[in-house]
Amino acid sequence: QMLVEQSGRLKVGDLIRMQGNRREYARFVRCDFGAPARSLEVGADLLHVWSGYAVGAIVACRVLWGLFGTRHARFSDFAYSPVSALRYLVDLLRGHAHRYLGHSPAAAAMVFALLFCLAGTVGTGLVAYGNSGKGPLADNHGLVVTQAYADELEGRPERGPGPRNQGRESVLGELHGALANITLDLVALHILGVGLASVVHRENLVAAMFSGRKRPVDPG
């Protein structure tokens, strides 16, 4: 600050010498210019975490509803085999698939696939978040090891191999991301399937999802 007041300009070389080394200069720059970016990053992380909690709660409610809910919402009502689901899809593409009052075999397969992937995404996210010392599965020991390793790296020109748990965290993070991407693909397929089935069966399945009402199955 004295340099700025005396010369009206802040020279990078003077600042580096004032701080003593390049690391201190980098910290100075991050404190002045990196704060807004860090605030946005923290906000995005919190949104990610709480979105995961919300999805986990929704999955838990759907599982309970599938066990104790109304007739066509129960898993026992649409426990079809994979062969039945494939046969229904082929018939649907041909335009003459059998119409079901509850979930069709393809819809049933999608329900189970989405629940599995969503539960896996939330579960791996909780474990990964816990390994960082946060959340309901917080692993304080892992956080201490990670922090100790970070302190050990302080001042080293090159990074050496990390602790063993870093490899597990990397695999866990990749699995979390893969499950999230698969879920997004399933959502897209689900939307396409609902649209196609609505056209083939000549009914608004989206409205039926909200109202819980469908016209009776045609005899024969």
C-alpha positions as CSV (number, residue, x, y, z in Angstrom):
1,Q,0.0,0.0,0.0
2,M,2.9,2.4,0.8
3,L,4.4,1.7,-2.7
4,V,1.1,2.6,-4.3
5,E,0.8,5.8,-2.3
6,Q,4.4,6.9,-3.0
7,S,4.7,6.1,-6.7
8,G,1.0,5.8,-7.8
9,R,1.9,2.5,-9.5
10,L,2.3,-1.0,-8.2
11,K,5.2,-2.8,-9.8
12,V,5.1,-6.6,-9.9
13,G,8.8,-6.9,-9.0
14,D,8.4,-4.6,-6.0
15,L,5.4,-6.6,-4.8
16,I,7.3,-9.9,-5.2
17,R,10.3,-8.6,-3.2
18,M,7.9,-7.1,-0.6
19,Q,6.3,-10.5,-0.1
20,G,9.5,-12.4,-0.1
21,N,8.8,-15.1,-2.7
22,R,6.5,-15.9,-5.6
23,R,4.2,-18.0,-3.5
24,E,3.2,-15.0,-1.3
25,Y,2.6,-12.9,-4.4
26,A,0.2,-15.6,-5.8
27,R,-1.6,-15.6,-2.5
28,F,-1.9,-11.8,-2.6
29,V,-3.4,-11.9,-6.1
30,R,-5.9,-14.7,-5.1
31,C,-7.0,-12.7,-2.1
32,D,-7.7,-9.6,-4.1
33,F,-9.0,-11.0,-7.4
34,G,-10.0,-14.6,-6.6
35,A,-12.6,-13.9,-3.9
36,P,-15.6,-13.4,-6.2
37,A,-14.7,-16.6,-8.1
38,R,-14.3,-18.5,-4.9
39,S,-17.7,-17.3,-3.7
40,L,-19.3,-18.5,-6.9
41,E,-17.6,-21.8,-6.6
42,V,-18.7,-22.3,-3.0
43,G,-22.3,-21.4,-3.9
44,A,-22.2,-23.9,-6.8
45,D,-20.8,-26.6,-4.5
46,L,-23.6,-26.0,-1.9
47,L,-26.2,-26.1,-4.6
48,H,-24.7,-29.4,-5.8
49,V,-24.7,-30.9,-2.3
50,W,-28.3,-29.8,-1.4
51,S,-29.6,-30.9,-4.8
52,G,-28.1,-34.3,-4.0
53,Y,-29.9,-34.4,-0.7
54,A,-33.2,-33.5,-2.4
55,V,-32.8,-36.2,-5.0
56,G,-31.9,-38.7,-2.3
57,A,-35.1,-37.8,-0.4
58,I,-37.2,-38.1,-3.6
59,V,-35.7,-41.6,-4.3
60,A,-36.4,-42.7,-0.8
61,C,-40.0,-41.5,-1.0
62,R,-40.5,-43.3,-4.4
63,V,-39.1,-46.5,-3.0
64,L,-41.5,-46.3,0.0
65,W,-44.4,-45.5,-2.4
66,G,-43.4,-48.5,-4.5
67,L,-43.7,-50.7,-1.5
68,F,-46.7,-49.3,0.3
69,G,-48.4,-47.0,-2.3
70,T,-51.4,-47.4,-4.5
71,R,-51.9,-50.4,-6.7
72,H,-50.3,-49.2,-10.0
73,A,-47.5,-47.4,-8.1
74,R,-46.3,-50.6,-6.4
75,F,-43.3,-52.4,-7.8
76,S,-45.2,-55.6,-7.7
77,D,-47.6,-54.3,-10.2
78,F,-45.0,-53.8,-12.9
79,A,-42.4,-56.5,-12.2
80,Y,-41.8,-57.5,-15.9
81,S,-38.9,-59.3,-17.3
82,P,-36.3,-57.7,-19.6
83,V,-37.6,-59.8,-22.5
84,S,-41.1,-58.3,-22.0
85,A,-39.6,-54.8,-22.0
86,L,-37.8,-55.4,-25.3
87,R,-40.8,-57.0,-26.9
88,Y,-42.9,-54.0,-25.9
89,L,-40.4,-51.6,-27.3
90,V,-40.4,-53.4,-30.6
91,D,-44.1,-53.4,-30.8
92,L,-44.2,-49.7,-29.8
93,L,-41.8,-48.8,-32.7
94,R,-44.1,-50.7,-35.0
95,G,-47.1,-48.8,-33.8
96,H,-49.2,-51.6,-32.3
97,A,-48.0,-52.1,-28.7
98,H,-50.3,-53.4,-26.1
99,R,-51.7,-50.7,-23.9
100,Y,-51.4,-51.0,-20.1
101,L,-53.4,-49.2,-17.4
102,G,-50.4,-49.1,-15.2
103,H,-46.7,-49.0,-16.2
104,S,-45.8,-50.7,-19.4
105,P,-42.9,-53.2,-19.4
106,A,-40.6,-50.5,-20.9
107,A,-41.7,-47.9,-18.4
108,A,-41.1,-50.4,-15.6
109,A,-37.6,-51.0,-16.8
110,M,-37.0,-47.2,-16.9
111,V,-38.3,-46.8,-13.4
112,F,-35.9,-49.4,-12.0
113,A,-33.0,-48.0,-14.1
114,L,-33.6,-44.5,-12.9
115,L,-34.0,-45.4,-9.3
116,F,-30.8,-47.5,-9.4
117,C,-28.7,-44.7,-11.1
118,L,-30.1,-42.0,-8.9
119,A,-29.5,-43.9,-5.8
120,G,-26.0,-44.8,-7.0
121,T,-25.3,-41.1,-7.8
122,V,-26.5,-39.9,-4.4
123,G,-24.6,-42.7,-2.6
124,T,-21.3,-42.1,-4.3
125,G,-21.7,-38.4,-3.8
126,L,-22.3,-38.8,-0.1
127,V,-19.3,-41.0,0.3
128,A,-17.1,-38.6,-1.7
129,Y,-18.4,-35.7,0.3
130,G,-17.8,-37.6,3.5
131,N,-14.2,-38.3,2.5
132,S,-13.7,-34.5,2.4
133,G,-14.8,-34.3,6.1
134,K,-18.3,-33.0,5.3
135,G,-21.9,-34.3,5.3
136,P,-23.5,-37.1,7.2
137,L,-20.8,-39.5,6.3
138,A,-17.9,-37.2,7.2
139,D,-14.6,-39.0,7.5
140,N,-12.5,-36.7,9.7
141,H,-9.6,-39.1,9.6
142,G,-9.5,-38.9,5.8
143,L,-9.6,-35.1,6.0
144,V,-6.7,-35.0,8.4
145,V,-4.7,-37.2,6.1
146,T,-5.5,-35.1,3.1
147,Q,-4.7,-31.9,4.9
148,A,-1.4,-33.3,6.3
149,Y,-0.5,-34.3,2.7
150,A,-1.3,-30.8,1.5
151,D,0.9,-29.3,4.2
152,E,3.7,-31.7,3.4
153,L,3.5,-30.6,-0.3
154,E,3.9,-26.9,0.8
155,G,7.1,-25.6,-0.6
156,R,7.9,-28.6,-2.8
157,P,8.6,-27.8,-6.5
158,E,7.0,-31.0,-7.7
159,R,4.2,-33.2,-6.3
160,G,4.9,-36.8,-5.5
161,P,2.5,-39.6,-5.2
162,G,-0.5,-38.9,-2.9
163,P,-1.8,-41.1,-0.1
164,R,-3.7,-44.3,-0.9
165,N,-7.1,-42.8,-0.3
166,Q,-6.6,-40.3,-3.1
167,G,-6.8,-43.2,-5.6
168,R,-10.1,-44.3,-4.1
169,E,-11.5,-40.8,-4.1
170,S,-10.6,-40.5,-7.8
171,V,-12.4,-43.7,-8.7
172,L,-15.3,-42.7,-6.6
173,G,-15.5,-39.3,-8.3
174,E,-15.4,-40.9,-11.7
175,L,-18.1,-43.4,-10.8
176,H,-20.2,-40.5,-9.4
177,G,-19.9,-38.6,-12.7
178,A,-20.5,-41.6,-14.8
179,L,-23.7,-42.5,-13.0
180,A,-24.9,-38.8,-13.2
181,N,-24.3,-38.8,-17.0
182,I,-26.1,-42.2,-17.4
183,T,-29.0,-40.8,-15.5
184,L,-29.2,-37.8,-17.8
185,D,-29.2,-40.1,-20.8
186,L,-32.0,-42.2,-19.2
187,V,-34.1,-39.0,-18.6
188,A,-33.8,-38.1,-22.3
189,L,-34.8,-41.6,-23.3
190,H,-37.7,-41.5,-20.9
191,I,-39.0,-38.3,-22.3
192,L,-38.8,-39.7,-25.9
193,G,-40.5,-42.9,-24.8
194,V,-43.3,-41.0,-23.1
195,G,-43.8,-38.9,-26.2
196,L,-43.8,-42.0,-28.5
197,A,-46.2,-44.0,-26.3
198,S,-48.5,-41.0,-26.1
199,V,-48.7,-40.9,-29.9
200,V,-49.1,-44.6,-30.3
201,H,-51.7,-45.1,-27.6
202,R,-53.5,-41.7,-28.4
203,E,-53.4,-40.4,-24.8
204,N,-51.7,-37.7,-22.8
205,L,-49.4,-39.7,-20.6
206,V,-47.8,-36.6,-19.0
207,A,-51.3,-35.5,-17.8
208,A,-52.0,-39.0,-16.6
209,M,-48.8,-38.9,-14.5
210,F,-50.1,-35.8,-12.6
211,S,-53.7,-36.7,-12.4
212,G,-53.3,-40.5,-11.9
213,R,-56.2,-41.1,-14.3
214,K,-56.1,-43.0,-17.6
215,R,-59.0,-44.3,-19.7
216,P,-59.9,-47.9,-19.2
217,V,-58.0,-50.5,-21.2
218,D,-59.8,-51.4,-24.4
219,P,-61.4,-54.9,-24.3
220,G,-59.5,-57.5,-26.3
